[in-house]
Amino acid sequence: MDFDALFAGLAFQVGGDGYTTAEIMEQTGMSPELTRRRIKQALAAGLCRVGRKLVQRIDGRVAPVPAYVFEGR
């Protein structure tokens, strides 16, 4: 699998808080289905790990959501 499509357009950051699925979709322009598929492939290849990130929801509450922390290539 060529992961360049996943990282193309992504302001790539190793470590940190990671990216939510919505942030990856926004930065790469990929569809939700393609983004999820690429994330699963990156997880299987050991390119990222799942963490948690606090984000503000539409109702103003802060909630932990899954975030994907890229480990580098």
C-alpha positions as CSV (number, residue, x, y, z in Angstrom):
1,M,0.0,0.0,0.0
2,D,1.3,3.4,-0.9
3,F,0.5,5.8,2.0
4,D,1.5,8.9,0.1
5,A,-2.1,9.6,-0.7
6,L,-2.9,9.6,3.0
7,F,-0.1,12.1,3.8
8,A,-0.6,14.3,0.7
9,G,-2.0,17.6,1.8
10,L,-1.8,16.7,5.5
11,A,0.3,19.1,7.6
12,F,2.3,16.0,8.7
13,Q,3.3,16.1,12.4
14,V,5.0,13.2,14.1
15,G,3.8,12.7,17.6
16,G,1.7,15.4,19.2
17,D,-2.0,15.1,19.9
18,G,-2.6,13.4,16.6
19,Y,-5.4,14.0,14.1
20,T,-9.1,13.2,14.2
21,T,-10.7,11.6,11.2
22,A,-12.5,14.9,10.5
23,E,-9.2,16.8,10.5
24,I,-7.6,14.3,8.2
25,M,-10.6,14.5,5.8
26,E,-10.5,18.3,5.9
27,Q,-6.7,18.5,5.2
28,T,-6.6,15.8,2.5
29,G,-9.9,16.3,0.8
30,M,-10.6,12.5,0.9
31,S,-14.0,11.1,1.4
32,P,-15.0,9.7,4.9
33,E,-14.9,6.1,3.6
34,L,-11.5,6.5,1.9
35,T,-10.1,8.2,5.0
36,R,-11.2,5.4,7.3
37,R,-9.8,2.8,5.0
38,R,-6.4,4.6,4.8
39,I,-6.3,5.0,8.6
40,K,-7.0,1.3,9.1
41,Q,-4.2,0.5,6.6
42,A,-1.8,2.9,8.4
43,L,-2.6,1.3,11.7
44,A,-2.0,-2.2,10.3
45,A,1.3,-1.0,8.8
46,G,2.4,0.5,12.2
47,L,2.6,4.0,10.8
48,C,0.2,5.4,13.4
49,R,-1.4,4.6,16.7
50,V,-4.7,5.5,18.3
51,G,-4.8,8.0,21.0
52,R,-7.4,10.4,22.5
53,K,-7.7,14.2,21.9
54,L,-10.0,16.7,23.6
55,V,-12.1,18.6,21.1
56,Q,-15.0,21.0,21.5
57,R,-18.2,19.6,20.3
58,I,-20.9,21.7,18.5
59,D,-22.8,22.1,21.8
60,G,-19.7,23.6,23.4
61,R,-18.8,20.7,25.6
62,V,-15.3,19.3,25.5
63,A,-15.1,15.6,24.8
64,P,-12.3,13.0,24.2
65,V,-12.4,11.6,20.7
66,P,-10.1,9.1,18.8
67,A,-7.1,10.7,17.3
68,Y,-4.4,9.1,15.1
69,V,-0.8,9.9,16.1
70,F,1.6,9.3,13.2
71,E,4.9,7.7,14.2
72,G,6.8,8.7,11.1
73,R,7.9,6.6,8.1
